[in-house]
Amino acid sequence: MSQDPVLQEQIAYYRVRASEYDRTTGTASPPKGWRKDALGLLRQVEPCEWILELGCGTGQWTQALLTVGQEITAVDAAPEMLAINERKTGSGRVHYACADLFTWEPDRHYDVVLFAFWLSHVPPGLLDAFLDKVGRAIRPGVRLVIVDQHAPTDEDRLCAAGGIYATRPLVDGRTFTIVKVFHDLTSLERSLTGRGLVVTTHRLDDVFFFLSGQSPRSLSPHNPMRTLERTIDDDGPDDRDRRRRPPRCRDAQWPHRGAGADVARPSPIGGVTDGGSLRSKARRESDPLKRCGAFGRRAGTGGSPVGPGPDR
Ligand SMILES: C[S@@+](CC[C@H](N)C(=O)[O-])C[C@H]1O[C@@H](n2cnc3c(N)ncnc32)[C@H](O)[C@@H]1O
């Protein structure tokens, strides 16, 4: 489990938020706009055997991935998210792992690795280590897909809490501090190209992107993906067994911090400070939804739900 208090609070936030996530992000409705485009692009990925999905959440992408891969390993730190995902997808072809992605390590190779709306929760200071880890999960010739935001929505701007942080409200008014960072697309592409991927990026609109990185079959010896190729023999006699083995659930000690638990002031991650204004204590505020832009139906108010906002 990551020691950073904000990264822990981020997990606590999504654990509590799981039950309202689909409703407040608009993912409960049929896809349209950028989401429809992204799902269309995803369905064009060549059919494959085993997919890794990181930060799988309630399963909107997991469901689509079932049409692409035979087996899926879906990792998330929030057991509540995994439970909804499992209920929704209802497929024995999805293998769930409850793990903190900052400490989790892949223990096999995958044909496709996807993460949607996860990268923007990775602090810049941990981005390289995270991408190296992804490199250890894929073998040459396979594909990486990233769906995320390259720019903030209006609601994101309202929730911004200094530097890379955002203060997010739940429908019941509690607020949490999480990381929300809009990684520069050009730098991200450069970083992935430097890791041996051939990258194609689709800007779906002013905010969202679908990035596809193809790993060529032959990679530089300095490439982390190449290192993995040497340490795990894909064609070895044990490989079939390894493919069939369900993934281990790592790091199963979950924070039992309630939403109101006190946490220390967030430490600067990646050298970015919060400008001294941020208290990372989950708290009730008079009207946080109004302050941050309502992106959910408030309990009991009958107010109309607002489409996908800053809450991914
Ligand atoms: C914005 S949601 C995206 C969910 C899903 N991919 C989607 O697009 O609907 C971010 C997800 O990351 C998970 N998450 C947050 N911190 C995590 C961590 N340290 N390790 C693993 N998953 C984490 C949350 O539980 C949540 O499901």
Ligand as a Chemical Component Dictionary entry (heavy atoms), coordinates in Angstrom:
data_LIG
# 
_chem_comp.id                   LIG 
_chem_comp.type                 NON-POLYMER 
_chem_comp.pdbx_formal_charge   0 
_chem_comp.three_letter_code    LIG 
# 
loop_
_chem_comp_atom.comp_id 
_chem_comp_atom.atom_id 
_chem_comp_atom.alt_atom_id 
_chem_comp_atom.type_symbol 
_chem_comp_atom.charge 
_chem_comp_atom.model_Cartn_x 
_chem_comp_atom.model_Cartn_y 
_chem_comp_atom.model_Cartn_z 
_chem_comp_atom.pdbx_ordinal 
LIG C1  C1  C 0  -11.729 7.500 -12.332 1  
LIG S1  S1  S 1  -11.925 5.833 -11.846 2  
LIG C2  C2  C 0  -11.849 5.002 -13.428 3  
LIG C3  C3  C 0  -12.610 3.713 -13.426 4  
LIG C4  C4  C 0  -12.763 3.075 -14.817 5  
LIG N1  N1  N 0  -11.502 2.817 -15.423 6  
LIG C5  C5  C 0  -13.597 3.962 -15.703 7  
LIG O1  O1  O 0  -13.040 4.578 -16.624 8  
LIG O2  O2  O -1 -14.810 4.056 -15.465 9  
LIG C6  C6  C 0  -10.357 5.487 -11.130 10 
LIG C7  C7  C 0  -10.281 4.078 -10.584 11 
LIG O3  O3  O 0  -8.976  3.894 -10.033 12 
LIG C8  C8  C 0  -9.102  3.183 -8.820  13 
LIG N2  N2  N 0  -7.950  3.505 -7.973  14 
LIG C9  C9  C 0  -7.691  4.647 -7.294  15 
LIG N3  N3  N 0  -6.508  4.571 -6.669  16 
LIG C10 C10 C 0  -6.002  3.351 -6.950  17 
LIG C11 C11 C 0  -4.794  2.679 -6.616  18 
LIG N4  N4  N 0  -3.858  3.248 -5.868  19 
LIG N5  N5  N 0  -4.615  1.432 -7.099  20 
LIG C12 C12 C 0  -5.554  0.829 -7.866  21 
LIG N6  N6  N 0  -6.701  1.427 -8.237  22 
LIG C13 C13 C 0  -6.931  2.669 -7.774  23 
LIG C14 C14 C 0  -10.417 3.615 -8.244  24 
LIG O4  O4  O 0  -10.917 2.688 -7.308  25 
LIG C15 C15 C 0  -11.271 3.766 -9.491  26 
LIG O5  O5  O 0  -11.950 2.579 -9.785  27 
# 
loop_
_chem_comp_bond.comp_id 
_chem_comp_bond.atom_id_1 
_chem_comp_bond.atom_id_2 
_chem_comp_bond.value_order 
_chem_comp_bond.pdbx_ordinal 
LIG C1  S1  SING 1  
LIG S1  C2  SING 2  
LIG S1  C6  SING 3  
LIG C2  C3  SING 4  
LIG C3  C4  SING 5  
LIG C4  N1  SING 6  
LIG C4  C5  SING 7  
LIG C5  O1  DOUB 8  
LIG C5  O2  SING 9  
LIG C6  C7  SING 10 
LIG C7  O3  SING 11 
LIG C7  C15 SING 12 
LIG O3  C8  SING 13 
LIG C8  N2  SING 14 
LIG C8  C14 SING 15 
LIG N2  C9  SING 16 
LIG N2  C13 SING 17 
LIG C9  N3  DOUB 18 
LIG N3  C10 SING 19 
LIG C10 C11 SING 20 
LIG C10 C13 DOUB 21 
LIG C11 N4  SING 22 
LIG C11 N5  DOUB 23 
LIG N5  C12 SING 24 
LIG C12 N6  DOUB 25 
LIG N6  C13 SING 26 
LIG C14 O4  SING 27 
LIG C14 C15 SING 28 
LIG C15 O5  SING 29 
# 
